[in-house]
Amino acid sequence: MSSPTWDEFADLALKRITASGAEYGDIRIQDSSTEHIEGEDRRIASIRDIKDVGFGVRVLYHGAWGFAASSVLSLEEVPRVANLAIEIARGSASVALEKVRLVSEPVHRDRVVTPYRIDPFTIPLEKKTDLLLNTMETLHRQSGIARSSASLWAHRDRKLFVSTEGSHLESDLLAGQGDCTATALHEGRFASRSFNTPYLRKGYELIEETDLLREASRVAAQAIEKVKAPVVDAGQYDLVLDPEHLSLTIHESCGHPSELDRALGYEANYAGTSFLTPEKLGNFRYGSQHVNLVADNTESETLAATGYDDDGVQCQQWDVVRNGVFVGYCTNREVASKIGESRSRGSNRADGWSHVPMVRIANIGLEPGSATVDQLIADVKHGIYIEGHGSYSIDQRRYNFQFGGDAFWLIENGRRTHMLRDVIYHGITPEFWNSCDGVADRTARRRYGFITCGKGQPGQSGWMTHAASPARFRQIHVIRGEGSA
Amino acid sequence: MTVPSGTWPKLTSSEEFRFLSDLVLTRSSADQTIVRLRDHHAGTTRFANNQVIQNVDARRGSLAVTVAFGGQQGTASTTDFTAGAIQDALARAERIARVSPVDPEYLPPPDPCLFPVRATAKPETLAAGPVKRLEYANEAIGHCRMENLMAAGVVASSGTAVGIAASNGLFGYEVRGDARFSLTVQTGDATGWSAAAHRSIDHLKVQERTLAAIAKAKRGRDVCEMPAGQYPVILEPAAVAGLWAWVLWSLDAKSYTKGTSPFAGKLGQAIVDERLTLKNHPDHADLLGEGFTHDGLPSTASLWIDHGVLKQLAYDRFTAKADGINPIPTLEAPALSIAGAPAQSIQDLIKNTDRAILVTNFWYIRPVNPQDLTLTGMTRDGTFLIEKGEIVSAVKNFRFHESPIRAFRHITAWTTPMEAVNSETGKMLVPALALPHFRFSSVTRF
C-alpha cells in the first residue's frame, strides 16, 4: 500500500478542524534538508546532513489559538495532533478576554519555487571540502594568523500549507551561504576579520560567483592590519557605514521596532516591546528626509521572499519609513486589524513545522540616495568607515543601541586612511537616523541576510534580508571597545 | 479542556532506543559509529496583555548517526524513526564520511562506562500538559488583573528522552524534564520581572514569583534619570548569572591554548575576588544536572574556580587528550559561592548600603572586546537607586560597559546562593552581590 500524500494528510486534519466548529485552521507540512560543512584551523571539523520532517496544525476556536505539531507523519498521528490543537484552542478560548479576529485574505492556490542554476545538494562534497581547506590555507598564508574558520551552508524547505479557507500553497525554497574568518595574534592581542557571502535564496552559483580564495587573502591581510591598528580615540565622529554593517543596524533599530506584535505588547516578556507605538504611525519623525526604509518581501533571492507567509498571505512591498516619517508596520492577519488595517502585510512566519508563526521582520532595506560612496567620504573631515558586523546590543524598546563592526578605517579630510581597532558607537535610534545626511546610489546597494533572528517563546530563528547602500551619519558618539572607555 | 495527559504519546524508551540504535550499529560498515537520540515533547502557554496569546504543544524526535572510517567522519540525522529512514540516515552518514578529508582531531567514541543516575525526570513535570500550564498562567494573570497591572509571560514544560549508543558498547539513556515560568508585569513605563526553571513543575513558585514581579513593577512607577558613570551596584541573582554566563562560555580550552582567550596564561592565577568559588554541582536538586554529555562523557562534580583562582578549562576531547586531562570536567550545573558571612537576604544587602544602583536583570548582553571580556548590555525590569539603606526611586535603564573579570575582582557583600535564570542564560546558583564599581556608559529613554 502506498503511503498517503501530503494532501491526504492535510485533508485529514482540516476535516477534524472544520467538524470541531473552529472558525479557522491550517496545517503546514514541511520537509527540510540542511547541509552544513564547517572548517576550523585547517581541518574539516564537521559535516552534517540534517533531514527534518513534520507538521503543525493551527486552530482558531471561538477567537483563541491552539497549536500542536509532531515529527511523526502518519495516519494515526495527524488526527491526534489535530484533535490536540483543537482541545488546546478550546482551553485558550475558555479564558479569552478579547477574541482574535483575522483580517481577510483572498484564497490562494499556488506553487513557489526558488529559481536556481545549480542545486547545492548535487555538488560533490569533495569539491566543497577542498574549497574550505584551500580557503583556510589561504588565510594561514599570512604570517600572524593564529586561527581560521570557513563554512558552507545550504538549506531546502519543501512545504505544503493548506487552510480551512481553501488556500493551498506549495513551496520548494533554497538558501545558501559561505564564509571565512581569520584571527590574528600580535603581542598578546588578537583580532578577527571575516568575509561572508550574503544568505540568499540562490543555488550553489552563489558560491561559484564568489572568489572565496581572493576574499580569504584580503581578510587575512586585514586581520593582521587590524590587530596592529591603533585603538580609536573616544569622541564624536562622522560615520560612513557599509551595507553589511547597516544590515544589522537596520535589523535592530528599524526592523524589530516595526513589528506590530511587539508594539502591542505580545513580546513584552522576552524580546521586548517597541518605541514605535501605534499612535506614532504616520506622524513620527524616525529619521532625516534621506531615510526611506522599504519592506519588500517580493524581491527575488531575498530570504523573506517566500511567495506567501505562514498565514497564507501573499508577500508584498510597503513603506516602513518614507522621507524620514514612520508610516508602516510588519503585520499578520491577527494584529493588522488592531491598527485599523484591512489586510495583513504578509509577515507571519514560523521557523519550521514545530513552531507557531508570528510577526517577523520583513526584508527591510534602506533606499538608495544619489551620492557616490567617494562623495560621502569626501565630505567627512573626521570620521570612521565601518564594515561588517561586530558587537551589537539594543534595549528592549529599541531606543538605546550600541554597535561595533568587523573593520574600521579612519577618515581624515575626506580620505579613508589607516585601520583602527576597538571602535564602538552608541546612540538613540531616532536621533541616529535623523543624523543621516546622505545615502549612496543604487550601484553600491548590497543585500545581507539573517537566519538567526531570535524572537518568541519557545525561541524561533527568523529569516530576512536587509539591503542598503553605504550611508553617512553625522557626529555619532564613539567609545573604545575595551574596559577603560 | 478534556485532554488527559495519559493519552499522550510516550517518549522513546530506553529499550526502544536500544532497538533503534541496533538498527544502525548492526548495519554500519564504518570503523566507529555513534547514534544519538533526542525525543523532545514540549508545551508552552504564552500570555500577554493579561490573556493567552499562544498555546502550543510539539513533539519532535531526532536520531543522528555519526560514522568514521579512520579519521574520516560524517553525520546525518532524521526525524523519521521508521526503519527505512534510519537506514537512509546511516547510508548518508557513510557517504559523507567516505569522501571527507581525514580530521586530525578525530577521536573514537569514549569507552563505555556507567553514567551517574540523576533525578532528571520528575513525574509531575512529564505529566503536566496544557491544563496545568493554563492553570499557572491564569494564576499569574489573575494576580495582575486584581492590581490593574498587565501580565506577559510563559509557562512551559517538557520531557526529553536523550540517548547515546556507540559501536564500542557505549550506551546512555536519560529522560530530562524541564519546567519554566517567567513573568513581566507592566504598569505604564515600569516593568517588573521574575523567572524560574526547575526539573519539577511543582517548584516553579508561581505565586511567590508573581508577587515579586508585581512589587518590582509597582516600585518602578516613579522613575528618575541618573547620569551614566561608575556606581556601586547590588546585582540580583539573575543579573549576576547574566554576567557569569559569559565567563563560563569563555573558558574554552582550545582558545586558551591558541592564545585567543581572555584567560590566556591565567590558569592557576587569581582571576576574581579570592572568596569566590565556582563548582559544577550536577546532583544539586535545584540545578539542571545531567547524567552524560553530548559526547558520551559522564557529567561530574568539579571545581572550576577555587577562592578566586582559575583551576579548570572547558575541554573538547581532542584538546583534553593533548593536555592529559582525564576525566574531562563538565559545567552544566554551575554553582557560585562566596566564603565568609553572607547577608540574610537582598533586603539586608540594601539595608547595609549607603548608595548604589540595584539591578534586577540584564538584557542583550553581548561581547564588546573578547580580549578582556568587556561586555555590554542593558539593565531591565527593575533598576533602582538605593540611598541610606532604602530604595528611594526607580531609575531609567542604563547600558553597561564592563568586564566581569574586572567587576568581580572585589565584592563588598553578598547573600547565600539562590536559583537564577534569565532569558539568555542557563540555570545557575549564584548569590546576589554588592560591587563597589560598575561602569554604566549611557542611559535610555525609560
Chai-1 contact restraints between the chains, C-beta under 6 A:
chainA,res_idxA,chainB,res_idxB,connection_type,confidence,min_distance_angstrom,max_distance_angstrom,comment,restraint_id
A,R43,B,D103,contact,1.0,0.0,6.0,A-B,restraint_1
A,R43,B,P104,contact,1.0,0.0,6.0,A-B,restraint_2
A,I44,B,P101,contact,1.0,0.0,6.0,A-B,restraint_3
A,I47,B,G74,contact,1.0,0.0,6.0,A-B,restraint_4
A,I47,B,I96,contact,1.0,0.0,6.0,A-B,restraint_5
A,I47,B,S100,contact,1.0,0.0,6.0,A-B,restraint_6
A,R48,B,T75,contact,1.0,0.0,6.0,A-B,restraint_7
A,D49,B,A76,contact,1.0,0.0,6.0,A-B,restraint_8
A,D49,B,R92,contact,1.0,0.0,6.0,A-B,restraint_9
A,I50,B,S77,contact,1.0,0.0,6.0,A-B,restraint_10
A,K51,B,T78,contact,1.0,0.0,6.0,A-B,restraint_11
A,D52,B,T79,contact,1.0,0.0,6.0,A-B,restraint_12
A,V53,B,T79,contact,1.0,0.0,6.0,A-B,restraint_13
A,V53,B,D80,contact,1.0,0.0,6.0,A-B,restraint_14
A,G54,B,T79,contact,1.0,0.0,6.0,A-B,restraint_15
A,G66,B,N55,contact,1.0,0.0,6.0,A-B,restraint_16
A,F67,B,V56,contact,1.0,0.0,6.0,A-B,restraint_17
A,A68,B,D57,contact,1.0,0.0,6.0,A-B,restraint_18
A,A69,B,A58,contact,1.0,0.0,6.0,A-B,restraint_19
A,S70,B,R59,contact,1.0,0.0,6.0,A-B,restraint_20
A,S71,B,R60,contact,1.0,0.0,6.0,A-B,restraint_21
A,S71,B,G61,contact,1.0,0.0,6.0,A-B,restraint_22
A,S71,B,T79,contact,1.0,0.0,6.0,A-B,restraint_23
A,L84,B,D57,contact,1.0,0.0,6.0,A-B,restraint_24
A,E87,B,M1,contact,1.0,0.0,6.0,A-B,restraint_25
A,E87,B,V3,contact,1.0,0.0,6.0,A-B,restraint_26
A,I88,B,N55,contact,1.0,0.0,6.0,A-B,restraint_27
A,I88,B,P130,contact,1.0,0.0,6.0,A-B,restraint_28
A,G91,B,M1,contact,1.0,0.0,6.0,A-B,restraint_29
A,G91,B,P130,contact,1.0,0.0,6.0,A-B,restraint_30
A,G91,B,L134,contact,1.0,0.0,6.0,A-B,restraint_31
A,S92,B,V52,contact,1.0,0.0,6.0,A-B,restraint_32
A,S92,B,N55,contact,1.0,0.0,6.0,A-B,restraint_33
A,V95,B,V52,contact,1.0,0.0,6.0,A-B,restraint_34
A,A96,B,Q51,contact,1.0,0.0,6.0,A-B,restraint_35
A,L97,B,Q51,contact,1.0,0.0,6.0,A-B,restraint_36
A,L125,B,V99,contact,1.0,0.0,6.0,A-B,restraint_37
A,E126,B,V99,contact,1.0,0.0,6.0,A-B,restraint_38
A,T129,B,P101,contact,1.0,0.0,6.0,A-B,restraint_39
A,A146,B,K258,contact,1.0,0.0,6.0,A-B,restraint_40
A,R147,B,K258,contact,1.0,0.0,6.0,A-B,restraint_41
A,R147,B,T260,contact,1.0,0.0,6.0,A-B,restraint_42
A,T183,B,T260,contact,1.0,0.0,6.0,A-B,restraint_43
A,L185,B,G259,contact,1.0,0.0,6.0,A-B,restraint_44
A,F190,B,T260,contact,1.0,0.0,6.0,A-B,restraint_45
A,G265,B,A48,contact,1.0,0.0,6.0,A-B,restraint_46
A,G265,B,N49,contact,1.0,0.0,6.0,A-B,restraint_47
A,Y266,B,A48,contact,1.0,0.0,6.0,A-B,restraint_48
A,Y266,B,I53,contact,1.0,0.0,6.0,A-B,restraint_49
A,A268,B,A48,contact,1.0,0.0,6.0,A-B,restraint_50
A,A268,B,A152,contact,1.0,0.0,6.0,A-B,restraint_51
A,A268,B,T184,contact,1.0,0.0,6.0,A-B,restraint_52
A,N269,B,A152,contact,1.0,0.0,6.0,A-B,restraint_53
A,N269,B,G153,contact,1.0,0.0,6.0,A-B,restraint_54
A,N269,B,S182,contact,1.0,0.0,6.0,A-B,restraint_55
A,N269,B,T184,contact,1.0,0.0,6.0,A-B,restraint_56
A,Y270,B,S423,contact,1.0,0.0,6.0,A-B,restraint_57
A,S354,B,A58,contact,1.0,0.0,6.0,A-B,restraint_58
A,S354,B,R60,contact,1.0,0.0,6.0,A-B,restraint_59
A,V356,B,Q54,contact,1.0,0.0,6.0,A-B,restraint_60
A,V356,B,V56,contact,1.0,0.0,6.0,A-B,restraint_61
A,S391,B,R366,contact,1.0,0.0,6.0,A-B,restraint_62
A,S391,B,V368,contact,1.0,0.0,6.0,A-B,restraint_63
A,S393,B,Y364,contact,1.0,0.0,6.0,A-B,restraint_64
A,S393,B,R366,contact,1.0,0.0,6.0,A-B,restraint_65
A,S393,B,T376,contact,1.0,0.0,6.0,A-B,restraint_66
A,S393,B,G377,contact,1.0,0.0,6.0,A-B,restraint_67
A,D395,B,M378,contact,1.0,0.0,6.0,A-B,restraint_68
A,D395,B,T444,contact,1.0,0.0,6.0,A-B,restraint_69
A,Q396,B,W363,contact,1.0,0.0,6.0,A-B,restraint_70
A,Q396,B,R380,contact,1.0,0.0,6.0,A-B,restraint_71
A,Y399,B,T444,contact,1.0,0.0,6.0,A-B,restraint_72
A,Y399,B,R445,contact,1.0,0.0,6.0,A-B,restraint_73
A,N400,B,R399,contact,1.0,0.0,6.0,A-B,restraint_74
A,N400,B,T444,contact,1.0,0.0,6.0,A-B,restraint_75
A,Q402,B,T376,contact,1.0,0.0,6.0,A-B,restraint_76
A,H426,B,S442,contact,1.0,0.0,6.0,A-B,restraint_77
A,Q457,B,R46,contact,1.0,0.0,6.0,A-B,restraint_78
A,Q457,B,V154,contact,1.0,0.0,6.0,A-B,restraint_79
A,P458,B,T44,contact,1.0,0.0,6.0,A-B,restraint_80
A,G481,B,V368,contact,1.0,0.0,6.0,A-B,restraint_81
A,G481,B,N369,contact,1.0,0.0,6.0,A-B,restraint_82
A,E482,B,N369,contact,1.0,0.0,6.0,A-B,restraint_83
A,E482,B,D372,contact,1.0,0.0,6.0,A-B,restraint_84
A,E482,B,T374,contact,1.0,0.0,6.0,A-B,restraint_85
A,G483,B,D372,contact,1.0,0.0,6.0,A-B,restraint_86
A,G483,B,T374,contact,1.0,0.0,6.0,A-B,restraint_87
A,G483,B,S403,contact,1.0,0.0,6.0,A-B,restraint_88
A,G483,B,R406,contact,1.0,0.0,6.0,A-B,restraint_89
A,A485,B,H401,contact,1.0,0.0,6.0,A-B,restraint_90
